[in-house]
Amino acid sequence: MPERQKNTQHILNTSSNLLGFCFIIITSLKLSGKSAQTIIDETLLVSSVLFMSSCLLSFLSMRSEKERSVNTLERIADYSFVIGLFSLFVVVLIVAFEPELFI
């Protein structure tokens, strides 16, 4: 298996796991009624879109036959994944510095 496909599969697996994590947190915020009090759900929505695009681009990269397309799709998937991680980090910071959310 080529090295690029190994990286693409890691991006796909990790992005899909983090996408599920975002959905769980968004759902729990909606059920608890805390979503109107904070920007966490909006930030998680951005993360979800980025992780979903990363998943889609990684999948398309694995299915593509053209080397140039593979490289472009994988690079965009990488950037999307990193930006999604950063937005998830912002959510962690918000939760860490707003402890009254869980009271």
Secondary structure, 3 states (H helix, E strand, C coil): CCHHHHHHHHHHHHHHHHHHHHHHHHHHHHHHCCHHHCCHHHHHHHHHHHHHHHHHHHHHHHHCCCHHHHHHHHHHHHHHHHHHHHHHHHHHHHHHHCHHHHC
